Amino acid sequence: MKSGTNHINSFFLEMILVILFFSVSVTVTAQLFVSAAAKAGQSRDLSAALLQAQNLAEQVRGISSPDELPAMLSASPRVAGSGSAKLYRLEFDKNWHPTEKNSNFTVEVSLNKTGSGSGTLVEADIEVLRNQSGGAARLVSLHPAKYFPGTSQS
């Protein structure tokens, strides 16, 4: 009789170990899925931010005169700057639609014109920021430029 009780106790011990192993495995797997979902969200935000920054950079490179504004900035209010340096700010919601309130993303564009006797250089500093409760985190930063020979900025 004693050997039968030992056999039942070892069976229950094995079952407890198997259940413990599976619960640990499920916990690790669930953490991996949560981490993968967070990384996918970060990747989606980074891709969209890069697309917005590249779009603005191509518009800067496509201007036909030093005084022309890229199309995305023509509807945007100028935030700061005077003389040859101007700062523009575009606000976007979580789906990258332009918004004025509760923005999730901010695109800051600083345009600077430098003139010399031989021409004018138009430089842009484009930064895409994710707005968070503790401040803003930079996602993308691009620095396109276009040179106009034979024109001088006064």
BATOR-993508 format. One line per field, with one value per residue: residue in three letters; x, y, z of N, C-alpha, C, O in turn. Coordinates in steps of 0.2 Angstrom, whole numbers, padded with zeros to 4 digits, always signed. Example, Ala and Ser with C-alpha at 12.3 -4.5 7.8 and 13.67 -1.06 7.14 Angstrom:
<recs>
resn = ALA:SER
n.c1 = +0066:+0064
n.c2 = -0028:-0011
n.c3 = +0039:+0035
ca.c1 = +0062:+0068
ca.c2 = -0022:-0005
ca.c3 = +0039:+0036
c.c1 = +0066:+0064
c.c2 = -0016:+0000
c.c3 = +0039:+0039
o.c1 = +0071:+0067
o.c2 = -0017:+0006
o.c3 = +0042:+0040
</recs>
This chain:
<recs>
resn = MET:LYS:SER:GLY:THR:ASN:HIS:ILE:ASN:SER:PHE:PHE:LEU:GLU:MET:ILE:LEU:VAL:ILE:LEU:PHE:PHE:SER:VAL:SER:VAL:THR:VAL:THR:ALA:GLN:LEU:PHE:VAL:SER:ALA:ALA:ALA:LYS:ALA:GLY:GLN:SER:ARG:ASP:LEU:SER:ALA:ALA:LEU:LEU:GLN:ALA:GLN:ASN:LEU:ALA:GLU:GLN:VAL:ARG:GLY:ILE:SER:SER:PRO:ASP:GLU:LEU:PRO:ALA:MET:LEU:SER:ALA:SER:PRO:ARG:VAL:ALA:GLY:SER:GLY:SER:ALA:LYS:LEU:TYR:ARG:LEU:GLU:PHE:ASP:LYS:ASN:TRP:HIS:PRO:THR:GLU:LYS:ASN:SER:ASN:PHE:THR:VAL:GLU:VAL:SER:LEU:ASN:LYS:THR:GLY:SER:GLY:SER:GLY:THR:LEU:VAL:GLU:ALA:ASP:ILE:GLU:VAL:LEU:ARG:ASN:GLN:SER:GLY:GLY:ALA:ALA:ARG:LEU:VAL:SER:LEU:HIS:PRO:ALA:LYS:TYR:PHE:PRO:GLY:THR:SER:GLN:SER
n.c1 = +0004:+0010:+0018:+0009:+0004:+0015:+0017:+0006:+0008:+0020:+0015:+0006:+0016:+0023:+0013:+0011:+0024:+0024:+0013:+0018:+0029:+0022:+0015:+0025:+0031:+0020:+0019:+0031:+0030:+0019:+0024:+0033:+0025:+0019:+0030:+0033:+0022:+0024:+0036:+0032:+0023:+0032:+0040:+0031:+0028:+0040:+0043:+0032:+0035:+0048:+0044:+0036:+0046:+0055:+0046:+0045:+0058:+0061:+0052:+0058:+0070:+0064:+0060:+0059:+0065:+0074:+0065:+0054:+0042:+0041:+0027:+0020:+0023:+0017:+0004:+0006:+0008:+0021:+0032:+0043:+0057:+0067:+0072:+0084:+0082:+0069:+0056:+0045:+0031:+0022:+0008:+0002:-0010:-0012:-0014:-0007:-0014:-0016:-0017:-0023:-0024:-0020:-0009:+0000:+0012:+0025:+0031:+0045:+0052:+0066:+0070:+0084:+0092:+0106:+0115:+0127:+0140:+0140:+0128:+0114:+0111:+0099:+0094:+0087:+0082:+0075:+0065:+0056:+0046:+0040:+0027:+0026:+0021:+0031:+0038:+0046:+0051:+0064:+0061:+0065:+0078:+0082:+0092:+0091:+0096:+0097:+0105:+0106:+0113:+0120:+0110:+0107:+0105:+0096
n.c2 = -0006:+0006:+0009:+0012:+0024:+0032:+0032:+0039:+0051:+0055:+0056:+0067:+0077:+0078:+0083:+0095:+0101:+0101:+0110:+0121:+0124:+0126:+0137:+0147:+0147:+0152:+0165:+0171:+0170:+0178:+0191:+0192:+0194:+0206:+0215:+0214:+0220:+0233:+0237:+0236:+0247:+0257:+0256:+0259:+0272:+0278:+0276:+0283:+0296:+0298:+0297:+0309:+0319:+0316:+0320:+0334:+0337:+0334:+0344:+0356:+0354:+0355:+0368:+0383:+0396:+0406:+0413:+0406:+0396:+0379:+0368:+0362:+0370:+0383:+0384:+0384:+0392:+0404:+0402:+0408:+0418:+0429:+0439:+0431:+0418:+0407:+0399:+0386:+0377:+0361:+0352:+0336:+0323:+0306:+0298:+0305:+0316:+0333:+0344:+0355:+0355:+0345:+0337:+0323:+0322:+0333:+0343:+0352:+0365:+0373:+0386:+0393:+0406:+0410:+0422:+0426:+0433:+0425:+0418:+0410:+0401:+0390:+0382:+0369:+0364:+0350:+0343:+0329:+0326:+0316:+0319:+0318:+0315:+0319:+0328:+0330:+0318:+0316:+0309:+0309:+0318:+0329:+0337:+0346:+0355:+0368:+0376:+0391:+0397:+0413:+0421:+0433:+0435:+0448
n.c3 = +0000:+0003:-0008:-0018:-0013:-0014:-0028:-0032:-0026:-0032:-0045:-0044:-0040:-0052:-0061:-0055:-0057:-0072:-0074:-0068:-0077:-0089:-0086:-0083:-0096:-0104:-0098:-0102:-0116:-0118:-0113:-0124:-0135:-0131:-0131:-0144:-0150:-0145:-0151:-0165:-0165:-0163:-0174:-0184:-0181:-0183:-0196:-0202:-0198:-0204:-0217:-0218:-0215:-0226:-0237:-0234:-0236:-0249:-0255:-0251:-0259:-0271:-0273:-0283:-0282:-0271:-0262:-0262:-0254:-0247:-0252:-0241:-0230:-0234:-0229:-0216:-0201:-0197:-0184:-0177:-0179:-0189:-0202:-0212:-0207:-0203:-0193:-0193:-0188:-0188:-0184:-0179:-0178:-0170:-0181:-0191:-0196:-0200:-0186:-0174:-0160:-0146:-0151:-0157:-0164:-0169:-0182:-0185:-0194:-0199:-0209:-0218:-0226:-0235:-0242:-0254:-0265:-0276:-0276:-0268:-0254:-0248:-0234:-0224:-0208:-0203:-0191:-0183:-0170:-0157:-0146:-0129:-0112:-0104:-0111:-0127:-0139:-0151:-0167:-0180:-0190:-0203:-0215:-0227:-0242:-0254:-0268:-0276:-0289:-0294:-0289:-0276:-0259:-0251
ca.c1 = +0000:+0014:+0021:+0004:+0003:+0021:+0016:+0001:+0012:+0025:+0011:+0004:+0022:+0025:+0008:+0012:+0029:+0022:+0009:+0022:+0033:+0018:+0013:+0031:+0031:+0014:+0021:+0037:+0027:+0014:+0028:+0036:+0020:+0018:+0036:+0033:+0017:+0026:+0041:+0029:+0021:+0037:+0042:+0026:+0028:+0046:+0042:+0028:+0039:+0053:+0040:+0034:+0052:+0057:+0042:+0047:+0065:+0060:+0049:+0064:+0075:+0061:+0058:+0062:+0068:+0076:+0060:+0048:+0041:+0038:+0020:+0018:+0024:+0014:-0002:+0008:+0010:+0028:+0032:+0048:+0062:+0067:+0078:+0084:+0080:+0062:+0054:+0038:+0029:+0016:+0006:-0001:-0012:-0009:-0014:-0004:-0018:-0015:-0022:-0021:-0025:-0019:-0005:+0004:+0018:+0026:+0037:+0048:+0056:+0069:+0073:+0089:+0094:+0113:+0117:+0134:+0140:+0139:+0122:+0110:+0110:+0093:+0095:+0082:+0083:+0068:+0064:+0050:+0046:+0034:+0025:+0025:+0019:+0037:+0042:+0046:+0057:+0065:+0061:+0069:+0081:+0085:+0095:+0091:+0099:+0097:+0109:+0104:+0118:+0118:+0106:+0110:+0099:+0098
ca.c2 = +0000:+0012:+0010:+0015:+0031:+0035:+0033:+0045:+0058:+0057:+0059:+0074:+0081:+0079:+0087:+0102:+0104:+0102:+0116:+0127:+0125:+0129:+0144:+0151:+0147:+0157:+0171:+0173:+0171:+0184:+0196:+0193:+0197:+0213:+0218:+0214:+0225:+0240:+0238:+0237:+0253:+0262:+0256:+0262:+0279:+0280:+0276:+0289:+0302:+0298:+0299:+0316:+0323:+0316:+0324:+0341:+0338:+0335:+0350:+0361:+0353:+0357:+0375:+0386:+0402:+0407:+0416:+0402:+0391:+0372:+0368:+0360:+0376:+0389:+0385:+0384:+0399:+0405:+0402:+0412:+0419:+0435:+0440:+0425:+0412:+0406:+0393:+0384:+0371:+0358:+0348:+0330:+0318:+0300:+0295:+0309:+0321:+0339:+0346:+0361:+0353:+0338:+0334:+0318:+0323:+0339:+0344:+0359:+0366:+0380:+0388:+0398:+0408:+0413:+0424:+0428:+0437:+0421:+0414:+0410:+0394:+0389:+0376:+0368:+0359:+0347:+0338:+0326:+0325:+0313:+0323:+0314:+0318:+0322:+0332:+0328:+0314:+0316:+0303:+0310:+0324:+0329:+0344:+0347:+0362:+0369:+0382:+0395:+0401:+0419:+0425:+0435:+0437:+0455
ca.c3 = +0000:+0004:-0014:-0022:-0011:-0017:-0035:-0033:-0024:-0038:-0051:-0043:-0041:-0059:-0064:-0053:-0061:-0079:-0074:-0067:-0083:-0094:-0084:-0085:-0103:-0106:-0096:-0106:-0123:-0117:-0113:-0130:-0139:-0129:-0133:-0151:-0152:-0144:-0156:-0171:-0165:-0163:-0181:-0188:-0180:-0186:-0204:-0204:-0197:-0210:-0224:-0218:-0216:-0233:-0241:-0234:-0239:-0257:-0257:-0251:-0264:-0277:-0274:-0289:-0281:-0264:-0259:-0262:-0248:-0249:-0251:-0234:-0226:-0236:-0225:-0209:-0198:-0195:-0176:-0175:-0184:-0193:-0207:-0217:-0203:-0201:-0190:-0195:-0184:-0191:-0178:-0182:-0173:-0170:-0188:-0195:-0199:-0197:-0181:-0170:-0153:-0144:-0156:-0155:-0167:-0171:-0187:-0184:-0200:-0199:-0215:-0217:-0232:-0234:-0248:-0256:-0271:-0281:-0276:-0262:-0251:-0244:-0230:-0220:-0203:-0202:-0185:-0182:-0163:-0154:-0140:-0124:-0106:-0101:-0116:-0134:-0141:-0158:-0171:-0187:-0191:-0209:-0216:-0235:-0244:-0261:-0270:-0282:-0292:-0298:-0285:-0270:-0254:-0249
c.c1 = +0004:+0017:+0016:+0003:+0009:+0020:+0011:+0004:+0016:+0021:+0009:+0010:+0024:+0020:+0009:+0018:+0028:+0017:+0013:+0026:+0028:+0016:+0019:+0032:+0026:+0016:+0026:+0034:+0023:+0019:+0032:+0031:+0019:+0024:+0036:+0028:+0020:+0032:+0038:+0026:+0026:+0040:+0037:+0027:+0035:+0046:+0037:+0031:+0044:+0049:+0038:+0041:+0055:+0053:+0044:+0054:+0065:+0057:+0054:+0068:+0071:+0059:+0062:+0066:+0069:+0070:+0054:+0048:+0039:+0031:+0017:+0018:+0020:+0007:+0000:+0010:+0017:+0028:+0037:+0052:+0061:+0073:+0078:+0082:+0073:+0060:+0047:+0037:+0022:+0015:+0002:-0004:-0009:-0009:-0011:-0008:-0016:-0020:-0019:-0021:-0023:-0015:-0001:+0011:+0019:+0032:+0039:+0053:+0059:+0072:+0078:+0091:+0101:+0115:+0125:+0134:+0139:+0132:+0119:+0109:+0104:+0094:+0089:+0084:+0076:+0069:+0057:+0050:+0039:+0033:+0023:+0023:+0025:+0041:+0041:+0052:+0058:+0065:+0066:+0072:+0084:+0087:+0096:+0094:+0098:+0101:+0107:+0109:+0116:+0113:+0109:+0104:+0101:+0095
c.c2 = +0006:+0013:+0013:+0022:+0035:+0037:+0038:+0051:+0060:+0060:+0066:+0079:+0083:+0083:+0094:+0105:+0105:+0109:+0122:+0129:+0128:+0136:+0149:+0152:+0152:+0164:+0174:+0174:+0177:+0191:+0198:+0196:+0204:+0217:+0219:+0219:+0232:+0241:+0239:+0244:+0259:+0262:+0260:+0270:+0282:+0281:+0282:+0295:+0303:+0300:+0307:+0321:+0322:+0320:+0331:+0342:+0339:+0341:+0356:+0360:+0355:+0364:+0379:+0393:+0402:+0409:+0412:+0397:+0384:+0372:+0367:+0366:+0382:+0390:+0385:+0390:+0399:+0406:+0407:+0413:+0426:+0435:+0434:+0418:+0412:+0399:+0392:+0377:+0368:+0353:+0342:+0326:+0311:+0296:+0300:+0314:+0327:+0341:+0352:+0360:+0346:+0334:+0328:+0319:+0330:+0339:+0351:+0359:+0373:+0381:+0394:+0400:+0412:+0415:+0426:+0431:+0432:+0417:+0414:+0402:+0394:+0382:+0376:+0363:+0356:+0342:+0336:+0324:+0321:+0317:+0318:+0318:+0322:+0326:+0329:+0324:+0315:+0310:+0304:+0317:+0324:+0336:+0345:+0354:+0362:+0376:+0385:+0399:+0408:+0423:+0427:+0437:+0444:+0456
c.c3 = +0000:-0003:-0019:-0020:-0014:-0024:-0036:-0031:-0029:-0044:-0050:-0043:-0048:-0062:-0061:-0056:-0068:-0079:-0073:-0073:-0088:-0092:-0085:-0092:-0106:-0104:-0100:-0113:-0123:-0117:-0120:-0135:-0137:-0132:-0141:-0154:-0151:-0149:-0163:-0171:-0166:-0171:-0185:-0187:-0183:-0193:-0206:-0203:-0202:-0216:-0224:-0219:-0223:-0238:-0240:-0237:-0246:-0259:-0256:-0257:-0271:-0278:-0280:-0288:-0273:-0259:-0258:-0256:-0250:-0248:-0244:-0229:-0227:-0232:-0218:-0207:-0196:-0187:-0174:-0180:-0187:-0197:-0212:-0213:-0201:-0198:-0191:-0190:-0187:-0185:-0182:-0176:-0173:-0177:-0193:-0200:-0196:-0192:-0177:-0162:-0152:-0149:-0153:-0158:-0169:-0176:-0186:-0190:-0199:-0206:-0214:-0224:-0231:-0241:-0248:-0262:-0277:-0281:-0269:-0260:-0247:-0240:-0225:-0214:-0201:-0196:-0184:-0175:-0161:-0147:-0135:-0118:-0103:-0106:-0123:-0136:-0149:-0161:-0177:-0187:-0198:-0210:-0224:-0236:-0252:-0263:-0276:-0284:-0295:-0294:-0279:-0265:-0251:-0242
o.c1 = +0002:+0017:+0017:+0002:+0009:+0022:+0012:+0003:+0017:+0024:+0009:+0009:+0025:+0022:+0008:+0018:+0030:+0018:+0012:+0027:+0031:+0015:+0018:+0033:+0027:+0015:+0026:+0036:+0023:+0017:+0033:+0033:+0018:+0023:+0037:+0029:+0019:+0032:+0040:+0026:+0025:+0041:+0040:+0026:+0035:+0048:+0039:+0031:+0045:+0052:+0039:+0040:+0057:+0055:+0044:+0055:+0068:+0058:+0054:+0070:+0074:+0056:+0068:+0069:+0066:+0070:+0049:+0053:+0035:+0028:+0012:+0014:+0019:+0005:-0005:+0013:+0020:+0024:+0035:+0052:+0056:+0077:+0073:+0082:+0071:+0063:+0043:+0041:+0017:+0019:-0002:-0001:-0005:-0005:-0012:-0007:-0015:-0026:-0013:-0017:-0024:-0016:+0002:+0016:+0014:+0037:+0035:+0057:+0055:+0076:+0076:+0093:+0101:+0115:+0128:+0129:+0137:+0131:+0121:+0107:+0103:+0094:+0086:+0088:+0072:+0073:+0053:+0055:+0034:+0037:+0019:+0024:+0025:+0046:+0036:+0057:+0053:+0068:+0069:+0069:+0088:+0085:+0102:+0093:+0098:+0100:+0105:+0111:+0111:+0112:+0112:+0100:+0107:+0096
o.c2 = +0011:+0019:+0017:+0027:+0041:+0042:+0042:+0056:+0066:+0064:+0070:+0085:+0089:+0088:+0099:+0111:+0110:+0113:+0127:+0134:+0133:+0140:+0155:+0158:+0156:+0168:+0180:+0179:+0181:+0196:+0203:+0201:+0208:+0223:+0224:+0223:+0236:+0247:+0244:+0248:+0264:+0267:+0263:+0273:+0287:+0285:+0285:+0300:+0308:+0304:+0310:+0326:+0327:+0323:+0335:+0347:+0343:+0344:+0361:+0365:+0356:+0366:+0377:+0396:+0399:+0408:+0413:+0395:+0384:+0376:+0370:+0366:+0387:+0395:+0386:+0394:+0394:+0410:+0411:+0411:+0428:+0431:+0432:+0413:+0417:+0395:+0396:+0373:+0372:+0349:+0344:+0326:+0311:+0292:+0299:+0315:+0328:+0340:+0354:+0363:+0342:+0329:+0329:+0316:+0333:+0336:+0355:+0355:+0378:+0377:+0399:+0395:+0416:+0411:+0428:+0431:+0434:+0414:+0417:+0398:+0398:+0377:+0380:+0358:+0360:+0337:+0340:+0320:+0323:+0317:+0314:+0324:+0327:+0329:+0325:+0325:+0314:+0305:+0299:+0322:+0320:+0341:+0344:+0358:+0357:+0381:+0381:+0405:+0408:+0429:+0423:+0441:+0445:+0461
o.c3 = -0003:-0005:-0023:-0024:-0016:-0026:-0041:-0035:-0031:-0047:-0054:-0045:-0049:-0066:-0065:-0058:-0071:-0083:-0076:-0075:-0091:-0096:-0087:-0094:-0111:-0108:-0102:-0116:-0128:-0121:-0122:-0139:-0142:-0134:-0143:-0159:-0155:-0152:-0167:-0176:-0169:-0173:-0190:-0192:-0186:-0197:-0211:-0207:-0205:-0220:-0229:-0222:-0226:-0243:-0246:-0240:-0249:-0264:-0260:-0260:-0276:-0283:-0281:-0292:-0269:-0253:-0255:-0254:-0255:-0243:-0242:-0225:-0223:-0231:-0214:-0210:-0194:-0185:-0170:-0186:-0188:-0197:-0215:-0217:-0198:-0201:-0190:-0189:-0188:-0183:-0186:-0171:-0177:-0178:-0199:-0205:-0190:-0193:-0178:-0159:-0156:-0151:-0148:-0155:-0171:-0175:-0188:-0191:-0198:-0208:-0211:-0228:-0227:-0246:-0243:-0266:-0282:-0286:-0264:-0264:-0242:-0243:-0223:-0216:-0199:-0196:-0184:-0173:-0164:-0143:-0136:-0118:-0100:-0104:-0125:-0133:-0153:-0159:-0178:-0185:-0199:-0207:-0226:-0232:-0255:-0259:-0281:-0281:-0298:-0297:-0276:-0268:-0249:-0239
</recs>
